[in-house]
């Protein structure tokens, strides 16, 4: 079960979101992330929230062409890695 340390977010997986894991490779290391997908995205919040070991990393938002861009960045990871996460999510056709 995924959670967000930020009180504005659900502490448990809510019915309007899906939680799953993804991995990217950086510097020959596999890095795992938890993703919350707000399936009924209404534009008031970012569609995807990314966590690593429960720590908020960033949020991603699709543009009109379904390409993901950084919506909120906690400054924990370099932007290059956040773009890799976005690319990985786009490959899943989410």
N, CA, C and O atoms as a CHARMM CRD file, in Angstrom:
* protein
*
  376
    1    1 UNK  N      0.84300  -1.16600   0.00000 PROA 1      0.00000
    2    1 UNK  CA     0.00000   0.00000   0.00000 PROA 1      0.00000
    3    1 UNK  C      0.89600   1.23900   0.00000 PROA 1      0.00000
    4    1 UNK  O      1.87900   1.29300   0.73800 PROA 1      0.00000
    5    2 UNK  N      0.56600   2.21400  -0.80800 PROA 2      0.00000
    6    2 UNK  CA     1.37300   3.42000  -0.93400 PROA 2      0.00000
    7    2 UNK  C      0.76800   4.52800  -0.09900 PROA 2      0.00000
    8    2 UNK  O     -0.43600   4.54000   0.15600 PROA 2      0.00000
    9    3 UNK  N      1.59100   5.44100   0.31700 PROA 3      0.00000
   10    3 UNK  CA     1.12000   6.57500   1.08700 PROA 3      0.00000
   11    3 UNK  C      1.90400   7.80200   0.70400 PROA 3      0.00000
   12    3 UNK  O      2.96600   7.72700   0.08500 PROA 3      0.00000
   13    4 UNK  N      1.36200   8.91800   1.08400 PROA 4      0.00000
   14    4 UNK  CA     2.03900  10.18000   0.84700 PROA 4      0.00000
   15    4 UNK  C      2.28400  10.84600   2.18700 PROA 4      0.00000
   16    4 UNK  O      1.37000  10.94000   3.00600 PROA 4      0.00000
   17    5 UNK  N      3.50300  11.31100   2.42300 PROA 5      0.00000
   18    5 UNK  CA     3.76000  12.01400   3.67200 PROA 5      0.00000
   19    5 UNK  C      3.09700  13.38400   3.71200 PROA 5      0.00000
   20    5 UNK  O      2.99500  13.98900   4.77900 PROA 5      0.00000
   21    6 UNK  N      2.64900  13.87700   2.57300 PROA 6      0.00000
   22    6 UNK  CA     1.99800  15.17500   2.49500 PROA 6      0.00000
   23    6 UNK  C      0.52800  15.01200   2.88800 PROA 6      0.00000
   24    6 UNK  O     -0.17300  14.19300   2.29400 PROA 6      0.00000
   25    7 UNK  N      0.05900  15.75500   3.85300 PROA 7      0.00000
   26    7 UNK  CA    -1.30400  15.62100   4.37000 PROA 7      0.00000
   27    7 UNK  C     -2.37300  15.95100   3.32900 PROA 7      0.00000
   28    7 UNK  O     -3.53000  15.57100   3.50700 PROA 7      0.00000
   29    8 UNK  N     -2.02000  16.64200   2.25700 PROA 8      0.00000
   30    8 UNK  CA    -2.99700  16.97400   1.22300 PROA 8      0.00000
   31    8 UNK  C     -3.35400  15.76500   0.37600 PROA 8      0.00000
   32    8 UNK  O     -4.34200  15.79600  -0.35800 PROA 8      0.00000
   33    9 UNK  N     -2.57700  14.71300   0.46500 PROA 9      0.00000
   34    9 UNK  CA    -2.78700  13.52600  -0.34300 PROA 9      0.00000
   35    9 UNK  C     -3.39600  12.43000   0.52000 PROA 9      0.00000
   36    9 UNK  O     -3.35100  12.49500   1.74800 PROA 9      0.00000
   37   10 UNK  N     -3.95600  11.44300  -0.12300 PROA 10     0.00000
   38   10 UNK  CA    -4.52900  10.30900   0.59800 PROA 10     0.00000
   39   10 UNK  C     -3.42800   9.55000   1.32700 PROA 10     0.00000
   40   10 UNK  O     -2.32000   9.40500   0.81100 PROA 10     0.00000
   41   11 UNK  N     -3.73100   9.07400   2.50800 PROA 11     0.00000
   42   11 UNK  CA    -2.75800   8.28500   3.24100 PROA 11     0.00000
   43   11 UNK  C     -2.82300   6.82300   2.84100 PROA 11     0.00000
   44   11 UNK  O     -1.86300   6.08100   3.04300 PROA 11     0.00000
   45   12 UNK  N     -3.93200   6.40800   2.28300 PROA 12     0.00000
   46   12 UNK  CA    -4.08000   5.06500   1.74500 PROA 12     0.00000
   47   12 UNK  C     -4.45800   5.19500   0.28900 PROA 12     0.00000
   48   12 UNK  O     -4.85700   6.27000  -0.16000 PROA 12     0.00000
   49   13 UNK  N     -4.33800   4.12200  -0.44500 PROA 13     0.00000
   50   13 UNK  CA    -4.69800   4.17400  -1.85300 PROA 13     0.00000
   51   13 UNK  C     -6.19300   4.43900  -1.95600 PROA 13     0.00000
   52   13 UNK  O     -7.00600   3.65500  -1.46700 PROA 13     0.00000
   53   14 UNK  N     -6.54200   5.52900  -2.58200 PROA 14     0.00000
   54   14 UNK  CA    -7.93900   5.92000  -2.71800 PROA 14     0.00000
   55   14 UNK  C     -8.58000   5.20000  -3.90200 PROA 14     0.00000
   56   14 UNK  O     -7.88800   4.63400  -4.74700 PROA 14     0.00000
   57   15 UNK  N     -9.88300   5.22900  -3.95000 PROA 15     0.00000
   58   15 UNK  CA   -10.58100   4.53300  -5.02100 PROA 15     0.00000
   59   15 UNK  C    -10.40800   5.21100  -6.36900 PROA 15     0.00000
   60   15 UNK  O    -10.61200   4.57200  -7.40100 PROA 15     0.00000
   61   16 UNK  N    -10.03800   6.48300  -6.39300 PROA 16     0.00000
   62   16 UNK  CA    -9.89400   7.17200  -7.67500 PROA 16     0.00000
   63   16 UNK  C     -8.45200   7.20300  -8.16800 PROA 16     0.00000
   64   16 UNK  O     -8.11500   7.99000  -9.05200 PROA 16     0.00000
   65   17 UNK  N     -7.60300   6.35200  -7.60100 PROA 17     0.00000
   66   17 UNK  CA    -6.22000   6.30200  -8.05700 PROA 17     0.00000
   67   17 UNK  C     -5.74000   4.86000  -8.10800 PROA 17     0.00000
   68   17 UNK  O     -6.26600   3.97900  -7.42800 PROA 17     0.00000
   69   18 UNK  N     -4.74300   4.65400  -8.92300 PROA 18     0.00000
   70   18 UNK  CA    -4.10300   3.34900  -9.03500 PROA 18     0.00000
   71   18 UNK  C     -2.65300   3.51900  -8.60800 PROA 18     0.00000
   72   18 UNK  O     -2.02300   4.53000  -8.91600 PROA 18     0.00000
   73   19 UNK  N     -2.13200   2.53600  -7.90600 PROA 19     0.00000
   74   19 UNK  CA    -0.74500   2.57100  -7.46600 PROA 19     0.00000
   75   19 UNK  C      0.01500   1.42000  -8.10600 PROA 19     0.00000
   76   19 UNK  O     -0.48100   0.29400  -8.16400 PROA 19     0.00000
   77   20 UNK  N      1.21700   1.70600  -8.58600 PROA 20     0.00000
   78   20 UNK  CA     2.05900   0.67400  -9.17800 PROA 20     0.00000
   79   20 UNK  C      3.51300   1.09900  -9.05800 PROA 20     0.00000
   80   20 UNK  O      3.80900   2.22400  -8.65500 PROA 20     0.00000
   81   21 UNK  N      4.40900   0.20100  -9.40800 PROA 21     0.00000
   82   21 UNK  CA     5.84100   0.47600  -9.32800 PROA 21     0.00000
   83   21 UNK  C      6.45300   0.49700 -10.72000 PROA 21     0.00000
   84   21 UNK  O      6.00700  -0.21400 -11.62100 PROA 21     0.00000
   85   22 UNK  N      7.48000   1.32100 -10.88300 PROA 22     0.00000
   86   22 UNK  CA     8.28100   1.33200 -12.10400 PROA 22     0.00000
   87   22 UNK  C      9.74400   1.38800 -11.69200 PROA 22     0.00000
   88   22 UNK  O     10.07000   1.70800 -10.54900 PROA 22     0.00000
   89   23 UNK  N     10.61100   1.07500 -12.63300 PROA 23     0.00000
   90   23 UNK  CA    12.05400   1.13700 -12.40400 PROA 23     0.00000
   91   23 UNK  C     12.72500   1.81600 -13.57700 PROA 23     0.00000
   92   23 UNK  O     12.28500   1.69300 -14.72000 PROA 23     0.00000
   93   24 UNK  N     13.78900   2.52900 -13.28600 PROA 24     0.00000
   94   24 UNK  CA    14.64700   3.08200 -14.33200 PROA 24     0.00000
   95   24 UNK  C     16.07200   2.69200 -13.99600 PROA 24     0.00000
   96   24 UNK  O     16.37600   2.32200 -12.86200 PROA 24     0.00000
   97   25 UNK  N     16.93800   2.77500 -14.98300 PROA 25     0.00000
   98   25 UNK  CA    18.35200   2.47300 -14.77800 PROA 25     0.00000
   99   25 UNK  C     19.14600   3.76100 -14.93100 PROA 25     0.00000
  100   25 UNK  O     19.01900   4.47500 -15.92600 PROA 25     0.00000
  101   26 UNK  N     19.96400   4.04300 -13.93200 PROA 26     0.00000
  102   26 UNK  CA    20.83800   5.22000 -13.96500 PROA 26     0.00000
  103   26 UNK  C     22.17300   4.82600 -13.36100 PROA 26     0.00000
  104   26 UNK  O     22.22900   4.27600 -12.26100 PROA 26     0.00000
  105   27 UNK  N     23.24300   5.10800 -14.08300 PROA 27     0.00000
  106   27 UNK  CA    24.59500   4.75700 -13.62400 PROA 27     0.00000
  107   27 UNK  C     24.70100   3.27700 -13.26400 PROA 27     0.00000
  108   27 UNK  O     25.28000   2.91800 -12.23800 PROA 27     0.00000
  109   28 UNK  N     24.14300   2.43400 -14.10700 PROA 28     0.00000
  110   28 UNK  CA    24.15600   0.97200 -13.94800 PROA 28     0.00000
  111   28 UNK  C     23.42600   0.50900 -12.68800 PROA 28     0.00000
  112   28 UNK  O     23.64500  -0.61200 -12.22900 PROA 28     0.00000
  113   29 UNK  N     22.57300   1.34500 -12.13100 PROA 29     0.00000
  114   29 UNK  CA    21.80700   0.99500 -10.93800 PROA 29     0.00000
  115   29 UNK  C     20.31800   1.01800 -11.27300 PROA 29     0.00000
  116   29 UNK  O     19.83100   1.96600 -11.88900 PROA 29     0.00000
  117   30 UNK  N     19.59400  -0.02900 -10.86600 PROA 30     0.00000
  118   30 UNK  CA    18.14800  -0.06600 -11.01500 PROA 30     0.00000
  119   30 UNK  C     17.52700   0.70100  -9.86500 PROA 30     0.00000
  120   30 UNK  O     17.77300   0.38200  -8.70200 PROA 30     0.00000
  121   31 UNK  N     16.72700   1.70800 -10.17400 PROA 31     0.00000
  122   31 UNK  CA    16.08600   2.52500  -9.14200 PROA 31     0.00000
  123   31 UNK  C     14.58300   2.30800  -9.24300 PROA 31     0.00000
  124   31 UNK  O     14.00300   2.43700 -10.32100 PROA 31     0.00000
  125   32 UNK  N     13.95400   1.98000  -8.12100 PROA 32     0.00000
  126   32 UNK  CA    12.52700   1.66000  -8.08500 PROA 32     0.00000
  127   32 UNK  C     11.74000   2.83200  -7.50400 PROA 32     0.00000
  128   32 UNK  O     12.18300   3.50200  -6.57100 PROA 32     0.00000
  129   33 UNK  N     10.56100   3.05900  -8.08100 PROA 33     0.00000
  130   33 UNK  CA     9.68500   4.14000  -7.65900 PROA 33     0.00000
  131   33 UNK  C      8.25800   3.63400  -7.53600 PROA 33     0.00000
  132   33 UNK  O      7.84500   2.70100  -8.22600 PROA 33     0.00000
  133   34 UNK  N      7.51800   4.27100  -6.64200 PROA 34     0.00000
  134   34 UNK  CA     6.09500   4.03300  -6.53700 PROA 34     0.00000
  135   34 UNK  C      5.39200   5.16300  -7.28400 PROA 34     0.00000
  136   34 UNK  O      5.80300   6.32000  -7.19700 PROA 34     0.00000
  137   35 UNK  N      4.34100   4.82700  -8.01300 PROA 35     0.00000
  138   35 UNK  CA     3.60200   5.81500  -8.79700 PROA 35     0.00000
  139   35 UNK  C      2.14400   5.77500  -8.37600 PROA 35     0.00000
  140   35 UNK  O      1.54500   4.70300  -8.29200 PROA 35     0.00000
  141   36 UNK  N      1.57800   6.93400  -8.11300 PROA 36     0.00000
  142   36 UNK  CA     0.14200   7.06100  -7.90900 PROA 36     0.00000
  143   36 UNK  C     -0.42200   7.70300  -9.16200 PROA 36     0.00000
  144   36 UNK  O      0.01000   8.78400  -9.56200 PROA 36     0.00000
  145   37 UNK  N     -1.37900   7.04400  -9.77800 PROA 37     0.00000
  146   37 UNK  CA    -2.02500   7.52500 -10.99400 PROA 37     0.00000
  147   37 UNK  C     -3.44300   7.94600 -10.63600 PROA 37     0.00000
  148   37 UNK  O     -4.27700   7.10700 -10.29700 PROA 37     0.00000
  149   38 UNK  N     -3.71300   9.23500 -10.71000 PROA 38     0.00000
  150   38 UNK  CA    -5.06400   9.73900 -10.47900 PROA 38     0.00000
  151   38 UNK  C     -5.86000   9.51400 -11.75700 PROA 38     0.00000
  152   38 UNK  O     -5.83700  10.33700 -12.67200 PROA 38     0.00000
  153   39 UNK  N     -6.56700   8.38100 -11.80400 PROA 39     0.00000
  154   39 UNK  CA    -7.24500   7.93900 -13.02100 PROA 39     0.00000
  155   39 UNK  C     -8.32200   8.91600 -13.49700 PROA 39     0.00000
  156   39 UNK  O     -8.53000   9.07800 -14.69900 PROA 39     0.00000
  157   40 UNK  N     -8.99300   9.55300 -12.56800 PROA 40     0.00000
  158   40 UNK  CA   -10.04600  10.51300 -12.93100 PROA 40     0.00000
  159   40 UNK  C     -9.48800  11.92300 -12.85100 PROA 40     0.00000
  160   40 UNK  O    -10.04200  12.80400 -12.19400 PROA 40     0.00000
  161   41 UNK  N     -8.39200  12.10100 -13.53200 PROA 41     0.00000
  162   41 UNK  CA    -7.66000  13.36300 -13.53200 PROA 41     0.00000
  163   41 UNK  C     -8.55900  14.48000 -14.04000 PROA 41     0.00000
  164   41 UNK  O     -9.15800  14.36700 -15.11000 PROA 41     0.00000
  165   42 UNK  N     -8.65200  15.55600 -13.26900 PROA 42     0.00000
  166   42 UNK  CA    -9.53600  16.66600 -13.64000 PROA 42     0.00000
  167   42 UNK  C     -8.79100  17.97800 -13.87900 PROA 42     0.00000
  168   42 UNK  O     -9.41200  19.01900 -14.09300 PROA 42     0.00000
  169   43 UNK  N     -7.48400  17.92600 -13.84300 PROA 43     0.00000
  170   43 UNK  CA    -6.69900  19.12700 -14.09800 PROA 43     0.00000
  171   43 UNK  C     -6.42600  19.95900 -12.86600 PROA 43     0.00000
  172   43 UNK  O     -5.63500  20.90000 -12.93500 PROA 43     0.00000
  173   44 UNK  N     -7.05600  19.64600 -11.73000 PROA 44     0.00000
  174   44 UNK  CA    -6.82400  20.41800 -10.50900 PROA 44     0.00000
  175   44 UNK  C     -5.57200  19.97100  -9.76900 PROA 44     0.00000
  176   44 UNK  O     -5.04500  20.70700  -8.93400 PROA 44     0.00000
  177   45 UNK  N     -5.10000  18.78500 -10.06800 PROA 45     0.00000
  178   45 UNK  CA    -3.86300  18.27600  -9.47700 PROA 45     0.00000
  179   45 UNK  C     -3.09600  17.55000 -10.57200 PROA 45     0.00000
  180   45 UNK  O     -3.64600  17.25700 -11.63300 PROA 45     0.00000
  181   46 UNK  N     -1.85700  17.26900 -10.31800 PROA 46     0.00000
  182   46 UNK  CA    -1.04900  16.54700 -11.29200 PROA 46     0.00000
  183   46 UNK  C     -1.55400  15.11000 -11.40800 PROA 46     0.00000
  184   46 UNK  O     -2.04900  14.54900 -10.43000 PROA 46     0.00000
  185   47 UNK  N     -1.43400  14.51200 -12.58900 PROA 47     0.00000
  186   47 UNK  CA    -1.97100  13.17100 -12.82100 PROA 47     0.00000
  187   47 UNK  C     -1.16200  12.08900 -12.11000 PROA 47     0.00000
  188   47 UNK  O     -1.74800  11.17700 -11.52700 PROA 47     0.00000
  189   48 UNK  N      0.16600  12.16600 -12.14300 PROA 48     0.00000
  190   48 UNK  CA     1.01600  11.14600 -11.53600 PROA 48     0.00000
  191   48 UNK  C      1.83200  11.74000 -10.40400 PROA 48     0.00000
  192   48 UNK  O      2.39300  12.82700 -10.53900 PROA 48     0.00000
  193   49 UNK  N      1.89800  11.02600  -9.28200 PROA 49     0.00000
  194   49 UNK  CA     2.79500  11.39000  -8.19600 PROA 49     0.00000
  195   49 UNK  C      3.82400  10.28000  -8.07100 PROA 49     0.00000
  196   49 UNK  O      3.47900   9.09900  -8.09100 PROA 49     0.00000
  197   50 UNK  N      5.07900  10.66000  -7.94200 PROA 50     0.00000
  198   50 UNK  CA     6.18800   9.71400  -7.88900 PROA 50     0.00000
  199   50 UNK  C      6.79800   9.74300  -6.48700 PROA 50     0.00000
  200   50 UNK  O      7.06100  10.81000  -5.93200 PROA 50     0.00000
  201   51 UNK  N      7.01900   8.54500  -5.92300 PROA 51     0.00000
  202   51 UNK  CA     7.60700   8.40300  -4.59600 PROA 51     0.00000
  203   51 UNK  C      8.75400   7.40200  -4.66600 PROA 51     0.00000
  204   51 UNK  O      8.77900   6.51900  -5.52400 PROA 51     0.00000
  205   52 UNK  N      9.68700   7.55500  -3.76100 PROA 52     0.00000
  206   52 UNK  CA    10.75100   6.56700  -3.58700 PROA 52     0.00000
  207   52 UNK  C     10.86700   6.29700  -2.09600 PROA 52     0.00000
  208   52 UNK  O     11.20300   7.18800  -1.31500 PROA 52     0.00000
  209   53 UNK  N     10.58900   5.06900  -1.71200 PROA 53     0.00000
  210   53 UNK  CA    10.59700   4.67500  -0.29200 PROA 53     0.00000
  211   53 UNK  C      9.70900   5.59600   0.53900 PROA 53     0.00000
  212   53 UNK  O     10.07000   5.96600   1.65600 PROA 53     0.00000
  213   54 UNK  N      8.56200   5.96100   0.00200 PROA 54     0.00000
  214   54 UNK  CA     7.60400   6.80200   0.72500 PROA 54     0.00000
  215   54 UNK  C      7.86700   8.28400   0.65600 PROA 54     0.00000
  216   54 UNK  O      7.04600   9.07200   1.12400 PROA 54     0.00000
  217   55 UNK  N      8.99800   8.69500   0.08000 PROA 55     0.00000
  218   55 UNK  CA     9.33300  10.11500  -0.01900 PROA 55     0.00000
  219   55 UNK  C      8.84100  10.66400  -1.35800 PROA 55     0.00000
  220   55 UNK  O      9.11400  10.08800  -2.41100 PROA 55     0.00000
  221   56 UNK  N      8.11300  11.78400  -1.30900 PROA 56     0.00000
  222   56 UNK  CA     7.63400  12.43100  -2.52700 PROA 56     0.00000
  223   56 UNK  C      8.82300  12.90800  -3.34800 PROA 56     0.00000
  224   56 UNK  O      9.72200  13.57200  -2.83300 PROA 56     0.00000
  225   57 UNK  N      8.81700  12.56000  -4.64100 PROA 57     0.00000
  226   57 UNK  CA     9.89600  12.94700  -5.55500 PROA 57     0.00000
  227   57 UNK  C      9.43200  14.03600  -6.51400 PROA 57     0.00000
  228   57 UNK  O     10.07700  15.07600  -6.65000 PROA 57     0.00000
  229   58 UNK  N      8.30000  13.78500  -7.18200 PROA 58     0.00000
  230   58 UNK  CA     7.80100  14.72200  -8.18700 PROA 58     0.00000
  231   58 UNK  C      6.39400  14.33300  -8.60700 PROA 58     0.00000
  232   58 UNK  O      5.90700  13.24900  -8.28700 PROA 58     0.00000
  233   59 UNK  N      5.75700  15.24000  -9.32800 PROA 59     0.00000
  234   59 UNK  CA     4.48400  14.96300  -9.98000 PROA 59     0.00000
  235   59 UNK  C      4.65500  15.23100 -11.46300 PROA 59     0.00000
  236   59 UNK  O      5.41300  16.11100 -11.87000 PROA 59     0.00000
  237   60 UNK  N      3.93300  14.45600 -12.26400 PROA 60     0.00000
  238   60 UNK  CA     4.00000  14.59400 -13.71600 PROA 60     0.00000
  239   60 UNK  C      2.59800  14.82700 -14.26600 PROA 60     0.00000
  240   60 UNK  O      1.60700  14.34600 -13.71700 PROA 60     0.00000
  241   61 UNK  N      2.54200  15.56500 -15.34900 PROA 61     0.00000
  242   61 UNK  CA     1.28100  15.97200 -15.95500 PROA 61     0.00000
  243   61 UNK  C      1.37000  15.79000 -17.47300 PROA 61     0.00000
  244   61 UNK  O      2.36100  16.19700 -18.07800 PROA 61     0.00000
  245   62 UNK  N      0.34600  15.18200 -18.10400 PROA 62     0.00000
  246   62 UNK  CA     0.36900  15.07400 -19.56900 PROA 62     0.00000
  247   62 UNK  C     -0.03500  16.39300 -20.22200 PROA 62     0.00000
  248   62 UNK  O     -0.87000  17.12900 -19.69600 PROA 62     0.00000
  249   63 UNK  N      0.56500  16.68000 -21.37000 PROA 63     0.00000
  250   63 UNK  CA     0.13400  17.85000 -22.13000 PROA 63     0.00000
  251   63 UNK  C     -0.95300  17.42000 -23.11200 PROA 63     0.00000
  252   63 UNK  O     -1.42900  16.28600 -23.04500 PROA 63     0.00000
  253   64 UNK  N     -1.34500  18.29100 -24.00600 PROA 64     0.00000
  254   64 UNK  CA    -2.41500  17.98400 -24.96900 PROA 64     0.00000
  255   64 UNK  C     -2.04900  16.84600 -25.91300 PROA 64     0.00000
  256   64 UNK  O     -2.93300  16.22800 -26.50700 PROA 64     0.00000
  257   65 UNK  N     -0.75300  16.56100 -26.05700 PROA 65     0.00000
  258   65 UNK  CA    -0.28600  15.49600 -26.94300 PROA 65     0.00000
  259   65 UNK  C      0.07600  14.23300 -26.17000 PROA 65     0.00000
  260   65 UNK  O      0.68700  13.31600 -26.71900 PROA 65     0.00000
  261   66 UNK  N     -0.30800  14.18800 -24.87900 PROA 66     0.00000
  262   66 UNK  CA    -0.07300  13.03100 -24.00600 PROA 66     0.00000
  263   66 UNK  C      1.39800  12.83600 -23.63700 PROA 66     0.00000
  264   66 UNK  O      1.77800  11.75400 -23.19000 PROA 66     0.00000
  265   67 UNK  N      2.23000  13.86500 -23.81700 PROA 67     0.00000
  266   67 UNK  CA     3.62100  13.80800 -23.39000 PROA 67     0.00000
  267   67 UNK  C      3.69000  14.34000 -21.96100 PROA 67     0.00000
  268   67 UNK  O      3.13100  15.39200 -21.65300 PROA 67     0.00000
  269   68 UNK  N      4.37200  13.61300 -21.10500 PROA 68     0.00000
  270   68 UNK  CA     4.44600  13.99900 -19.70100 PROA 68     0.00000
  271   68 UNK  C      5.51700  15.05500 -19.46400 PROA 68     0.00000
  272   68 UNK  O      6.59500  15.01100 -20.05700 PROA 68     0.00000
  273   69 UNK  N      5.20600  15.99200 -18.60000 PROA 69     0.00000
  274   69 UNK  CA     6.18900  16.98600 -18.17600 PROA 69     0.00000
  275   69 UNK  C      6.12300  17.11500 -16.65600 PROA 69     0.00000
  276   69 UNK  O      5.14900  16.69200 -16.03300 PROA 69     0.00000
  277   70 UNK  N      7.13600  17.68600 -16.07900 PROA 70     0.00000
  278   70 UNK  CA     7.21200  17.83500 -14.63000 PROA 70     0.00000
  279   70 UNK  C      6.23500  18.91300 -14.18300 PROA 70     0.00000
  280   70 UNK  O      6.26400  20.04500 -14.66600 PROA 70     0.00000
  281   71 UNK  N      5.38400  18.53900 -13.26500 PROA 71     0.00000
  282   71 UNK  CA     4.37500  19.44600 -12.71800 PROA 71     0.00000
  283   71 UNK  C      4.86200  20.03100 -11.39500 PROA 71     0.00000
  284   71 UNK  O      4.76900  21.23800 -11.17100 PROA 71     0.00000
  285   72 UNK  N      5.38300  19.16700 -10.51600 PROA 72     0.00000
  286   72 UNK  CA     5.96200  19.57700  -9.23500 PROA 72     0.00000
  287   72 UNK  C      7.24800  18.79900  -9.04300 PROA 72     0.00000
  288   72 UNK  O      7.30600  17.60300  -9.32900 PROA 72     0.00000
  289   73 UNK  N      8.26700  19.46600  -8.56400 PROA 73     0.00000
  290   73 UNK  CA     9.56700  18.83600  -8.37400 PROA 73     0.00000
  291   73 UNK  C     10.04800  19.12000  -6.95500 PROA 73     0.00000
  292   73 UNK  O     10.24200  20.27500  -6.57300 PROA 73     0.00000
  293   74 UNK  N     10.23700  18.06000  -6.18200 PROA 74     0.00000
  294   74 UNK  CA    10.70800  18.22300  -4.79900 PROA 74     0.00000
  295   74 UNK  C     12.20400  18.50200  -4.73600 PROA 74     0.00000
  296   74 UNK  O     12.73400  18.79000  -3.66200 PROA 74     0.00000
  297   75 UNK  N     12.89300  18.42100  -5.87500 PROA 75     0.00000
  298   75 UNK  CA    14.32800  18.69800  -5.90600 PROA 75     0.00000
  299   75 UNK  C     15.18500  17.57300  -5.35600 PROA 75     0.00000
  300   75 UNK  O     16.35600  17.78300  -5.03900 PROA 75     0.00000
  301   76 UNK  N     14.61500  16.38100  -5.23900 PROA 76     0.00000
  302   76 UNK  CA    15.33000  15.23300  -4.68100 PROA 76     0.00000
  303   76 UNK  C     16.20000  14.55200  -5.73200 PROA 76     0.00000
  304   76 UNK  O     17.29200  14.07400  -5.42300 PROA 76     0.00000
  305   77 UNK  N     15.72100  14.50700  -6.96600 PROA 77     0.00000
  306   77 UNK  CA    16.44300  13.85600  -8.06600 PROA 77     0.00000
  307   77 UNK  C     16.76400  14.86800  -9.15700 PROA 77     0.00000
  308   77 UNK  O     16.05900  15.86600  -9.30800 PROA 77     0.00000
  309   78 UNK  N     17.81800  14.61700  -9.91300 PROA 78     0.00000
  310   78 UNK  CA    18.09300  15.47900 -11.06100 PROA 78     0.00000
  311   78 UNK  C     16.95400  15.39200 -12.08300 PROA 78     0.00000
  312   78 UNK  O     16.31000  14.35300 -12.23000 PROA 78     0.00000
  313   79 UNK  N     16.72700  16.48300 -12.76900 PROA 79     0.00000
  314   79 UNK  CA    15.65100  16.53500 -13.75900 PROA 79     0.00000
  315   79 UNK  C     15.80600  15.45800 -14.82900 PROA 79     0.00000
  316   79 UNK  O     14.81100  14.95400 -15.35000 PROA 79     0.00000
  317   80 UNK  N     17.03600  15.10800 -15.15600 PROA 80     0.00000
  318   80 UNK  CA    17.29000  14.05800 -16.15100 PROA 80     0.00000
  319   80 UNK  C     16.63100  12.73500 -15.73900 PROA 80     0.00000
  320   80 UNK  O     16.05700  12.04100 -16.57800 PROA 80     0.00000
  321   81 UNK  N     16.71400  12.38700 -14.45100 PROA 81     0.00000
  322   81 UNK  CA    16.08400  11.15200 -13.96600 PROA 81     0.00000
  323   81 UNK  C     14.56600  11.26900 -13.98200 PROA 81     0.00000
  324   81 UNK  O     13.87200  10.29700 -14.27800 PROA 81     0.00000
  325   82 UNK  N     14.04700  12.44800 -13.66700 PROA 82     0.00000
  326   82 UNK  CA    12.59700  12.64600 -13.73700 PROA 82     0.00000
  327   82 UNK  C     12.10000  12.48400 -15.16300 PROA 82     0.00000
  328   82 UNK  O     11.01800  11.94500 -15.39400 PROA 82     0.00000
  329   83 UNK  N     12.89400  12.95400 -16.12100 PROA 83     0.00000
  330   83 UNK  CA    12.51700  12.77400 -17.52600 PROA 83     0.00000
  331   83 UNK  C     12.55100  11.30100 -17.92300 PROA 83     0.00000
  332   83 UNK  O     11.73800  10.86300 -18.73700 PROA 83     0.00000
  333   84 UNK  N     13.48600  10.52800 -17.35500 PROA 84     0.00000
  334   84 UNK  CA    13.51900   9.08600 -17.60600 PROA 84     0.00000
  335   84 UNK  C     12.25600   8.41700 -17.05900 PROA 84     0.00000
  336   84 UNK  O     11.69800   7.52200 -17.69400 PROA 84     0.00000
  337   85 UNK  N     11.81900   8.84700 -15.89900 PROA 85     0.00000
  338   85 UNK  CA    10.58200   8.30700 -15.32000 PROA 85     0.00000
  339   85 UNK  C      9.40700   8.63500 -16.23400 PROA 85     0.00000
  340   85 UNK  O      8.57100   7.77300 -16.50600 PROA 85     0.00000
  341   86 UNK  N      9.33900   9.87400 -16.70700 PROA 86     0.00000
  342   86 UNK  CA     8.26700  10.28000 -17.62100 PROA 86     0.00000
  343   86 UNK  C      8.29900   9.44000 -18.89300 PROA 86     0.00000
  344   86 UNK  O      7.25600   8.98700 -19.36200 PROA 86     0.00000
  345   87 UNK  N      9.48000   9.23000 -19.44900 PROA 87     0.00000
  346   87 UNK  CA     9.61000   8.40700 -20.66000 PROA 87     0.00000
  347   87 UNK  C      9.12800   6.98300 -20.40700 PROA 87     0.00000
  348   87 UNK  O      8.45200   6.38900 -21.24700 PROA 87     0.00000
  349   88 UNK  N      9.47900   6.44100 -19.24500 PROA 88     0.00000
  350   88 UNK  CA     9.06400   5.08200 -18.90600 PROA 88     0.00000
  351   88 UNK  C      7.53300   5.01000 -18.81200 PROA 88     0.00000
  352   88 UNK  O      6.93300   4.06500 -19.32200 PROA 88     0.00000
  353   89 UNK  N      6.90600   5.97900 -18.17800 PROA 89     0.00000
  354   89 UNK  CA     5.44600   5.99700 -18.07600 PROA 89     0.00000
  355   89 UNK  C      4.80400   6.13700 -19.44400 PROA 89     0.00000
  356   89 UNK  O      3.79700   5.48500 -19.71900 PROA 89     0.00000
  357   90 UNK  N      5.36300   6.97000 -20.30300 PROA 90     0.00000
  358   90 UNK  CA     4.83400   7.13000 -21.65900 PROA 90     0.00000
  359   90 UNK  C      4.91200   5.81300 -22.44000 PROA 90     0.00000
  360   90 UNK  O      4.02300   5.51300 -23.23700 PROA 90     0.00000
  361   91 UNK  N      5.96800   5.02900 -22.21400 PROA 91     0.00000
  362   91 UNK  CA     6.08800   3.74000 -22.89500 PROA 91     0.00000
  363   91 UNK  C      5.00000   2.77300 -22.46600 PROA 91     0.00000
  364   91 UNK  O      4.62600   1.87900 -23.22600 PROA 91     0.00000
  365   92 UNK  N      4.48700   2.94500 -21.25000 PROA 92     0.00000
  366   92 UNK  CA     3.37800   2.11800 -20.77900 PROA 92     0.00000
  367   92 UNK  C      2.04400   2.55500 -21.37100 PROA 92     0.00000
  368   92 UNK  O      1.02300   1.90500 -21.14500 PROA 92     0.00000
  369   93 UNK  N      2.04500   3.66000 -22.13300 PROA 93     0.00000
  370   93 UNK  CA     0.82100   4.20100 -22.74200 PROA 93     0.00000
  371   93 UNK  C     -0.23700   4.53500 -21.70700 PROA 93     0.00000
  372   93 UNK  O     -1.42200   4.26400 -21.89800 PROA 93     0.00000
  373   94 UNK  N      0.20100   5.11900 -20.62500 PROA 94     0.00000
  374   94 UNK  CA    -0.73600   5.47100 -19.55200 PROA 94     0.00000
  375   94 UNK  C     -1.28500   6.86400 -19.80000 PROA 94     0.00000
  376   94 UNK  O     -2.09400   7.35800 -19.01400 PROA 94     0.00000
